[in-house]
Structure formats: C-alpha cells, structure tokens
Amino acid sequence: MLNLKIILLGMLVAVACVQAGGAASVVAKKSTAKGFSYSLETHMQFVEECSQGANRNVCECVFRKIKQQYSENDYWRLEKAQKTRNRVR
C-alpha cells in the first residue's frame, strides 16, 4: 500500500511548483470531472492537522488533489495504516 506521507509530500511539491509559477461528504461517489465527495468533518480535520505544519492554502489544495484520486473510505484506510506504522516505529 502506498505510504500516505510520500503521497502528501509529492502533492505538496506539485502545489509548490504551481504556486512558484504564479498560480496559486461520508459515502464517496466517483465523478469523472470532480473526483470524490468527502464529509465536511473529514475536510476540516485534514486541513486543521495539515496546517499545523504547512500553509492552510497549500493544505486546501492538497485536500482537493486527494479528493480527485481517493474515495473518503480509501483516505481513512491510508490514514489508519500510516498511524499504525508511526506507532510501530
């Protein structure tokens, strides 16, 4: 399974590159144009935790990128796996 930190780091790098160029809910359903929908609670929790170590706007952008590729259920599975790995270390 993909390591969530690597995914997020890659997305942060992509966002940083875009910004450097001048550009700045519970059951998920796939939409060909917009990605998946997430609950407001998941959105707020992600942004709050992320913004403890990064710019809030970057966190919002990363969250949008995550929503494009992963269902909310997949996101929580990855989050749980990451926390389990961190406890083992």
DRENGU-793270 format. One record per atom (N, C-alpha, C, O, CB): z, y, x; atom name. Coordinates in nm, 4 decimals. Atoms other than C-alpha are relative to their C-alpha. Glycine has a CB too. Layout:
REM DRENGU-793270
{{Z Y X} CA}
...
//
This chain:
REM DRENGU-793270
{{0.0000 -0.1188 0.0852} N}
{{0.0000 0.0000 0.0000} CA}
{{0.0000 0.1242 0.0891} C}
{{0.0604 0.1255 0.1964} O}
{{0.1234 0.0003 -0.0966} CB}
{{0.0099 -0.1238 -0.0786} N}
{{-0.0769 0.3492 0.1223} CA}
{{0.1348 0.0681 0.0122} C}
{{0.2145 0.0681 -0.0817} O}
{{-0.1010 0.0961 -0.0632} CB}
{{-0.1238 -0.0728 -0.0245} N}
{{0.2060 0.5466 0.2726} CA}
{{-0.0104 0.1387 -0.0617} C}
{{-0.1005 0.2154 -0.0275} O}
{{0.0300 0.0093 0.1519} CB}
{{0.0053 -0.1271 0.0728} N}
{{0.2819 0.8452 0.0473} CA}
{{0.0038 0.1193 0.0943} C}
{{-0.0628 0.2195 0.0683} O}
{{0.1152 0.0091 -0.0988} CB}
{{-0.0061 -0.1116 -0.0938} N}
{{0.3674 1.0684 0.3433} CA}
{{-0.1354 0.0278 0.0627} C}
{{-0.1730 0.1438 0.0799} O}
{{0.1023 -0.0279 0.1085} CB}
{{0.1322 -0.0174 -0.0604} N}
{{0.0265 1.0092 0.5004} CA}
{{-0.0948 0.0646 -0.1004} C}
{{-0.1742 0.1518 -0.0653} O}
{{-0.0566 -0.1358 0.0484} CB}
{{0.0853 -0.0569 0.1044} N}
{{-0.1443 1.0871 0.1711} CA}
{{0.0299 0.1485 -0.0165} C}
{{-0.0610 0.2315 -0.0181} O}
{{0.0202 -0.0743 -0.1340} CB}
{{-0.0381 -0.1394 0.0203} N}
{{0.0524 1.4073 0.1219} CA}
{{-0.0355 0.0862 0.1206} C}
{{-0.0820 0.1990 0.1045} O}
{{0.1489 0.0100 -0.0288} CB}
{{0.0350 -0.0743 -0.1205} N}
{{0.0034 1.5159 0.4827} CA}
{{-0.1494 0.0279 0.0048} C}
{{-0.1917 0.1384 0.0389} O}
{{0.0433 -0.0769 0.1248} CB}
{{0.1451 -0.0189 0.0029} N}
{{-0.3705 1.4623 0.4505} CA}
{{-0.0414 0.1054 -0.1006} C}
{{-0.1300 0.1868 -0.0747} O}
{{-0.0694 -0.1306 -0.0319} CB}
{{0.0305 -0.1000 0.1022} N}
{{-0.3766 1.6651 0.1320} CA}
{{0.0443 0.1392 0.0430} C}
{{-0.0254 0.2373 0.0171} O}
{{0.0666 -0.0372 -0.1319} CB}
{{-0.0468 -0.1297 -0.0487} N}
{{-0.1702 1.9431 0.2893} CA}
{{-0.0955 0.0570 0.1043} C}
{{-0.1229 0.1770 0.1048} O}
{{0.1408 -0.0126 0.0590} CB}
{{0.0961 -0.0440 -0.1011} N}
{{-0.4119 1.9591 0.5818} CA}
{{-0.1274 0.0493 -0.0676} C}
{{-0.1834 0.1518 -0.0285} O}
{{-0.0320 -0.1145 0.0990} CB}
{{0.1209 -0.0411 0.0716} N}
{{-0.7054 1.9770 0.3421} CA}
{{0.0206 0.1351 -0.0679} C}
{{-0.0674 0.2212 -0.0649} O}
{{-0.0397 -0.1061 -0.1040} CB}
{{-0.0306 -0.1269 0.0664} N}
{{-0.5379 2.2564 0.1471} CA}
{{0.0064 0.1122 0.1026} C}
{{-0.0459 0.2210 0.0788} O}
{{0.1332 -0.0094 -0.0781} CB}
{{-0.0096 -0.1020 -0.1042} N}
{{-0.4583 2.4451 0.4672} CA}
{{-0.1388 0.0408 0.0482} C}
{{-0.1646 0.1586 0.0729} O}
{{0.0842 -0.0512 0.1179} CB}
{{0.1370 -0.0304 -0.0435} N}
{{-0.8228 2.4186 0.5719} CA}
{{-0.0712 0.0860 -0.1030} C}
{{-0.1426 0.1795 -0.0669} O}
{{-0.0793 -0.1294 0.0243} CB}
{{0.0634 -0.0787 0.1059} N}
{{-0.9388 2.5528 0.2357} CA}
{{0.0556 0.1417 0.0006} C}
{{-0.0200 0.2383 -0.0097} O}
{{0.0216 -0.0660 -0.1382} CB}
{{-0.0611 -0.1323 -0.0002} N}
{{-0.6894 2.8396 0.2484} CA}
{{-0.0416 0.0802 0.1226} C}
{{-0.0576 0.2020 0.1149} O}
{{0.1516 -0.0118 -0.0055} CB}
{{0.0423 -0.0698 -0.1214} N}
{{-0.7905 2.9233 0.6029} CA}
{{-0.1404 0.0588 -0.0178} C}
{{-0.1762 0.1573 0.0469} O}
{{0.0030 -0.0958 0.1212} CB}
{{0.1339 -0.0496 0.0274} N}
{{-1.1431 2.9701 0.4696} CA}
{{-0.0019 0.1104 -0.1040} C}
{{-0.1083 0.1657 -0.1317} O}
{{-0.0874 -0.1123 -0.0450} CB}
{{-0.0081 -0.1095 0.0953} N}
{{-1.0207 3.2247 0.2109} CA}
{{0.0253 -0.0450 -0.1437} C}
{{0.0489 0.0398 -0.2298} O}
{{-0.1257 0.0792 0.0052} CB}
{{-0.0251 0.0473 0.1361} N}
{{-0.9741 3.0052 -0.0974} CA}
{{0.1479 -0.0358 -0.0200} C}
{{0.2081 -0.1251 0.0396} O}
{{-0.0886 -0.1220 -0.0310} CB}
{{-0.1401 0.0404 0.0160} N}
{{-0.6565 2.9790 -0.1892} CA}
{{0.0124 -0.1382 -0.0829} C}
{{0.1231 -0.1868 -0.1057} O}
{{0.0796 0.1183 -0.0742} CB}
{{-0.1043 -0.0092 -0.0033} N}
{{0.2092 1.4250 -1.9301} CA}
{{0.0355 -0.1356 0.0126} C}
{{-0.0196 -0.1771 0.1145} O}
{{0.0433 0.0716 -0.0893} CB}
{{-0.0546 0.1180 -0.0664} N}
{{0.4033 1.0289 -1.9373} CA}
{{-0.1054 -0.1100 0.0036} C}
{{-0.1132 -0.1800 0.1045} O}
{{0.1281 -0.0496 -0.0716} CB}
{{0.1060 0.1004 -0.0028} N}
{{0.1109 0.7987 -2.0337} CA}
{{-0.1246 0.0656 0.0553} C}
{{-0.1763 0.1626 -0.0001} O}
{{-0.0262 -0.0603 -0.1418} CB}
{{0.1138 -0.0612 -0.0684} N}
{{-0.1745 0.8701 -1.7994} CA}
{{-0.1308 -0.0597 -0.0508} C}
{{-0.1436 -0.1809 -0.0681} O}
{{0.0117 -0.0187 0.1525} CB}
{{0.1342 0.0427 0.0371} N}
{{-0.5365 0.8566 -1.9108} CA}
{{-0.0981 0.0656 0.0961} C}
{{-0.0858 0.1836 0.1289} O}
{{-0.0329 0.0367 -0.1489} CB}
{{0.0974 -0.0522 -0.0953} N}
{{-0.8279 0.8973 -1.6756} CA}
{{-0.1056 0.0829 -0.0725} C}
{{-0.1606 0.0403 -0.1741} O}
{{-0.0663 -0.1150 0.0785} CB}
{{0.1071 -0.0862 0.0482} N}
{{-1.0673 1.1824 -1.7440} CA}
{{-0.0964 0.0175 0.1156} C}
{{-0.0531 0.0428 0.2280} O}
{{0.0543 0.1387 -0.0524} CB}
{{0.0966 -0.0050 -0.1104} N}
{{-1.3875 1.1922 -1.5423} CA}
{{-0.0009 0.1356 0.0690} C}
{{-0.0344 0.1428 0.1873} O}
{{-0.1396 -0.0322 -0.0508} CB}
{{0.0054 -0.1330 -0.0591} N}
{{-1.3587 1.5671 -1.4828} CA}
{{0.1360 0.0486 0.0503} C}
{{0.1426 0.1148 0.1539} O}
{{-0.0544 0.0976 -0.1006} CB}
{{-0.1293 -0.0600 -0.0289} N}
{{-0.9881 1.6453 -1.4725} CA}
{{0.1003 -0.0933 0.0648} C}
{{0.2048 -0.0457 0.1090} O}
{{0.0575 0.0526 -0.1240} CB}
{{-0.0973 0.0917 -0.0580} N}
{{-0.8152 1.3322 -1.3412} CA}
{{0.0982 -0.0490 -0.1040} C}
{{0.0609 -0.0705 -0.2193} O}
{{0.0744 0.0666 0.1140} CB}
{{-0.1036 0.0549 0.0858} N}
{{-0.4877 1.2104 -1.4917} CA}
{{0.0917 0.1101 -0.0518} C}
{{0.0989 0.2190 0.0052} O}
{{0.0810 -0.1053 0.0751} CB}
{{-0.1000 -0.0935 0.0512} N}
{{-0.2271 1.3840 -1.7025} CA}
{{0.1387 -0.0506 0.0394} C}
{{0.1632 -0.1711 0.0440} O}
{{-0.0118 0.0160 -0.1554} CB}
{{-0.1368 0.0318 -0.0402} N}
{{0.1373 1.3945 -1.5951} CA}
{{0.0962 0.0744 -0.0920} C}
{{0.0608 0.1760 -0.1518} O}
{{0.0253 0.0375 0.1496} CB}
{{-0.1029 -0.0682 0.0778} N}
{{0.4579 1.4854 -1.7752} CA}
{{0.0426 0.1270 0.0734} C}
{{0.0314 0.1357 0.1957} O}
{{0.1222 -0.0933 -0.0248} CB}
{{-0.0500 -0.1239 -0.0593} N}
{{0.5986 1.8329 -1.7168} CA}
{{0.1169 -0.0296 0.0938} C}
{{0.1307 0.0341 0.1982} O}
{{0.0431 0.0996 -0.1101} CB}
{{-0.1152 0.0365 -0.0834} N}
{{0.9137 1.6713 -1.5764} CA}
{{-0.0441 -0.0482 0.1384} C}
{{0.0129 -0.0068 0.2393} O}
{{0.0834 -0.1091 -0.0691} CB}
{{0.0509 0.0492 -0.1284} N}
{{0.7184 1.4874 -1.3043} CA}
{{-0.0589 0.1149 0.0808} C}
{{-0.0344 0.1258 0.2009} O}
{{-0.1061 -0.1102 -0.0218} CB}
{{0.0600 -0.1152 -0.0669} N}
{{0.5226 1.8021 -1.2217} CA}
{{0.1082 0.0876 0.0618} C}
{{0.1017 0.1200 0.1804} O}
{{-0.0853 0.0818 -0.0987} CB}
{{-0.1060 -0.0893 -0.0487} N}
{{0.8353 2.0173 -1.1903} CA}
{{0.0802 -0.0640 0.1128} C}
{{0.1135 0.0024 0.2109} O}
{{0.0937 0.0384 -0.1145} CB}
{{-0.0767 0.0682 -0.1041} N}
{{1.0235 1.7554 -0.9874} CA}
{{-0.0773 -0.0039 0.1316} C}
{{-0.0207 0.0214 0.2380} O}
{{0.0354 -0.1425 -0.0445} CB}
{{0.0810 0.0044 -0.1209} N}
{{0.7357 1.7155 -0.7419} CA}
{{-0.0017 0.1364 0.0688} C}
{{0.0231 0.1463 0.1889} O}
{{-0.1430 -0.0450 -0.0328} CB}
{{0.0130 -0.1338 -0.0576} N}
{{0.6918 2.0899 -0.6917} CA}
{{0.1338 0.0463 0.0579} C}
{{0.1367 0.1051 0.1660} O}
{{-0.0501 0.1002 -0.1063} CB}
{{-0.1309 -0.0408 -0.0509} N}
{{1.0660 2.1518 -0.6525} CA}
{{0.0329 -0.0702 0.1313} C}
{{0.0759 -0.0060 0.2271} O}
{{0.1088 -0.0292 -0.1035} CB}
{{-0.0293 0.0749 -0.1225} N}
{{1.1081 1.8748 -0.3938} CA}
{{-0.0937 0.0399 0.1129} C}
{{-0.0502 0.0579 0.2266} O}
{{-0.0104 -0.1504 -0.0256} CB}
{{0.0996 -0.0362 -0.1015} N}
{{0.7881 1.9648 -0.2098} CA}
{{0.0271 0.1386 0.0566} C}
{{0.0168 0.1596 0.1774} O}
{{-0.1412 -0.0056 -0.0589} CB}
{{-0.0150 -0.1391 -0.0443} N}
{{0.8652 2.3380 -0.1963} CA}
{{0.1258 0.0231 0.0832} C}
{{0.1482 0.1340 0.1317} O}
{{0.0020 0.0916 -0.1198} CB}
{{-0.1137 -0.0117 -0.0905} N}
{{1.1862 2.2701 -0.0058} CA}
{{-0.0471 0.0028 0.1452} C}
{{0.0242 0.0500 0.2338} O}
{{0.0986 -0.1158 -0.0219} CB}
{{0.0520 0.0022 -0.1353} N}
{{0.9651 2.2192 0.2980} CA}
{{-0.1389 0.0594 0.0150} C}
{{-0.1971 0.0560 0.1233} O}
{{-0.0015 -0.1382 0.0491} CB}
{{0.1360 -0.0547 -0.0055} N}
{{0.6364 2.3884 0.2083} CA}
{{-0.0125 0.1145 -0.1001} C}
{{0.0733 0.1331 -0.1864} O}
{{-0.1061 -0.1106 -0.0295} CB}
{{0.0290 -0.1099 0.0916} N}
{{0.4881 2.6877 0.0298} CA}
{{-0.0229 -0.0551 -0.1405} C}
{{-0.0923 -0.1556 -0.1563} O}
{{-0.1234 0.0808 0.0480} CB}
{{0.0108 0.0461 0.1395} N}
{{0.5109 2.6499 -0.3513} CA}
{{-0.1461 -0.0099 -0.0454} C}
{{-0.1822 -0.1043 -0.1158} O}
{{0.0771 0.0950 -0.0934} CB}
{{0.1416 0.0045 0.0376} N}
{{0.1400 2.7305 -0.3955} CA}
{{-0.0703 -0.1210 0.0605} C}
{{-0.1552 -0.1824 -0.0040} O}
{{-0.0705 0.1282 0.0439} CB}
{{0.0563 0.1185 -0.0648} N}
{{0.0481 2.4570 -0.1477} CA}
{{0.0443 -0.1246 -0.0762} C}
{{-0.0353 -0.2159 -0.0984} O}
{{0.0438 -0.0082 0.1494} CB}
{{-0.0514 0.1149 0.0751} N}
{{0.2711 2.2140 -0.3391} CA}
{{-0.0719 -0.0166 -0.1333} C}
{{-0.1030 -0.1286 -0.1736} O}
{{0.1500 0.0150 -0.0236} CB}
{{0.0737 0.0049 0.1265} N}
{{0.0993 2.3031 -0.6672} CA}
{{-0.1411 -0.0550 0.0232} C}
{{-0.1903 -0.1359 -0.0555} O}
{{-0.0067 0.1409 -0.0647} CB}
{{0.1345 0.0473 -0.0323} N}
{{-0.2397 2.2444 -0.5052} CA}
{{0.0015 -0.1498 0.0320} C}
{{-0.0840 -0.2246 -0.0154} O}
{{-0.0578 0.0795 0.1190} CB}
{{-0.0125 0.1416 -0.0339} N}
{{-0.1294 1.9101 -0.3598} CA}
{{0.0226 -0.0818 -0.1265} C}
{{-0.0352 -0.1894 -0.1421} O}
{{0.1154 -0.0226 0.1004} CB}
{{-0.0257 0.0721 0.1248} N}
{{0.0024 1.8063 -0.7014} CA}
{{-0.1296 -0.0163 -0.0803} C}
{{-0.1556 -0.1230 -0.1359} O}
{{0.1064 0.0741 -0.0844} CB}
{{0.1290 0.0105 0.0702} N}
{{-0.3363 1.8846 -0.8575} CA}
{{-0.0886 -0.1073 0.0633} C}
{{-0.1560 -0.1823 -0.0072} O}
{{-0.0732 0.1359 0.0010} CB}
{{0.0805 0.1015 -0.0699} N}
{{-0.5048 1.6691 -0.5917} CA}
{{0.0517 -0.1406 -0.0304} C}
{{-0.0269 -0.2330 -0.0510} O}
{{0.0015 0.0252 0.1528} CB}
{{-0.0596 0.1301 0.0329} N}
{{-0.2617 1.3828 -0.6578} CA}
{{-0.0429 -0.0419 -0.1406} C}
{{-0.0803 -0.1569 -0.1634} O}
{{0.1557 0.0058 0.0102} CB}
{{0.0373 0.0292 0.1392} N}
{{-0.3361 1.4070 -1.0323} CA}
{{-0.1445 -0.0447 -0.0129} C}
{{-0.1781 -0.1206 -0.1039} O}
{{0.0229 0.1220 -0.0871} CB}
{{0.1413 0.0375 0.0057} N}
{{-0.7073 1.3708 -0.9612} CA}
{{-0.0215 -0.1462 0.0390} C}
{{-0.1183 -0.2085 -0.0045} O}
{{-0.0821 0.0906 0.0914} CB}
{{0.0235 0.1340 -0.0543} N}
{{-0.6619 1.0354 -0.7855} CA}
{{0.0963 -0.1074 -0.0485} C}
{{0.0619 -0.2255 -0.0462} O}
{{0.0063 0.0059 0.1469} CB}
{{-0.1018 0.0993 0.0331} N}
{{-0.3435 0.8668 -0.9109} CA}
{{0.0571 0.0240 -0.1390} C}
{{0.0839 0.1377 -0.1777} O}
{{0.1121 0.0020 0.1036} CB}
{{-0.0677 -0.0110 0.1289} N}
{{-0.2005 0.7933 -1.2532} CA}
{{0.1473 0.0319 0.0267} C}
{{0.1961 0.0153 0.1384} O}
{{-0.0155 -0.1321 -0.0846} CB}
{{-0.1425 -0.0296 -0.0167} N}
{{0.1582 0.9002 -1.3123} CA}
{{0.0772 -0.1271 0.0368} C}
{{0.1691 -0.1229 0.1186} O}
{{0.0579 0.0625 -0.1292} CB}
{{-0.0660 0.1268 -0.0348} N}
{{0.2640 0.5347 -1.3009} CA}
{{-0.0231 -0.0359 0.1464} C}
{{0.0699 -0.0794 0.2144} O}
{{-0.0510 -0.1137 -0.0902} CB}
{{0.0293 0.0270 -0.1417} N}
{{0.0901 0.4892 -0.9638} CA}
{{0.0802 0.0938 0.0901} C}
{{0.1342 0.0519 0.1925} O}
{{-0.1516 0.0157 0.0284} CB}
{{-0.0773 -0.0972 -0.0781} N}
{{0.2547 0.8067 -0.8346} CA}
{{0.1451 -0.0465 0.0143} C}
{{0.1995 -0.0473 0.1247} O}
{{-0.0053 0.1398 -0.0663} CB}
{{-0.1405 0.0421 -0.0066} N}
{{0.6031 0.6793 -0.9258} CA}
{{0.0170 -0.1288 0.0787} C}
{{0.1192 -0.1476 0.1447} O}
{{0.0564 -0.0182 -0.1401} CB}
{{-0.0072 0.1222 -0.0810} N}
{{0.5280 0.3387 -0.7719} CA}
{{-0.0038 0.0351 0.1482} C}
{{0.0728 -0.0204 0.2270} O}
{{-0.1160 -0.0963 -0.0353} CB}
{{0.0080 -0.0436 -0.1396} N}
{{0.4276 0.5093 -0.4456} CA}
{{0.1276 0.0722 0.0422} C}
{{0.1775 0.0512 0.1528} O}
{{-0.1214 0.0915 0.0206} CB}
{{-0.1235 -0.0735 -0.0299} N}
{{0.7310 0.7394 -0.4608} CA}
{{0.1166 -0.0963 0.0217} C}
{{0.1946 -0.0794 0.1155} O}
{{0.0332 0.0985 -0.1140} CB}
{{-0.1072 0.0990 -0.0121} N}
{{0.9668 0.4440 -0.5127} CA}
{{-0.0144 -0.0801 0.1297} C}
{{0.0842 -0.1049 0.1991} O}
{{-0.0006 -0.0950 -0.1215} CB}
{{0.0238 0.0753 -0.1238} N}
{{0.8064 0.2488 -0.2274} CA}
{{0.0362 0.0837 0.1222} C}
{{0.0937 0.0323 0.2181} O}
{{-0.1472 -0.0451 0.0084} CB}
{{-0.0315 -0.0889 -0.1119} N}
{{0.8407 0.5497 0.0035} CA}
{{0.1504 0.0149 0.0170} C}
{{0.2008 0.0094 0.1292} O}
{{-0.0644 0.1375 -0.0208} CB}
{{-0.1458 -0.0148 -0.0077} N}
{{1.2087 0.5982 -0.0810} CA}
{{0.0646 -0.1284 0.0494} C}
{{0.1622 -0.1239 0.1243} O}
{{0.0578 0.0387 -0.1370} CB}
{{-0.0526 0.1280 -0.0465} N}
{{1.2721 0.2270 -0.0264} CA}
{{-0.0209 -0.0132 0.1500} C}
{{0.0692 -0.0579 0.2209} O}
{{-0.0671 -0.1173 -0.0745} CB}
{{0.0269 0.0055 -0.1441} N}
{{1.1069 0.2462 0.3175} CA}
{{0.0933 0.0926 0.0774} C}
{{0.1406 0.0565 0.1852} O}
{{-0.1459 0.0372 0.0284} CB}
{{-0.0878 -0.0952 -0.0665} N}
{{1.3149 0.5525 0.4079} CA}
{{0.1429 -0.0505 0.0081} C}
{{0.2119 -0.0238 0.1065} O}
{{-0.0033 0.1326 -0.0717} CB}
{{-0.1358 0.0557 -0.0025} N}
{{1.6396 0.3735 0.3165} CA}
{{0.0131 -0.1105 0.1020} C}
{{0.1188 -0.1255 0.1633} O}
{{0.0386 -0.0525 -0.1368} CB}
{{-0.0025 0.1118 -0.0935} N}
{{1.5492 0.0727 0.5318} CA}
{{0.0084 0.0506 0.1432} C}
{{0.0708 -0.0139 0.2276} O}
{{-0.1240 -0.0883 -0.0181} CB}
{{0.0031 -0.0559 -0.1354} N}
{{1.4939 0.2915 0.8390} CA}
{{0.1330 0.0528 0.0313} C}
{{0.1544 0.1051 0.1407} O}
{{-0.1052 0.1088 0.0157} CB}
//
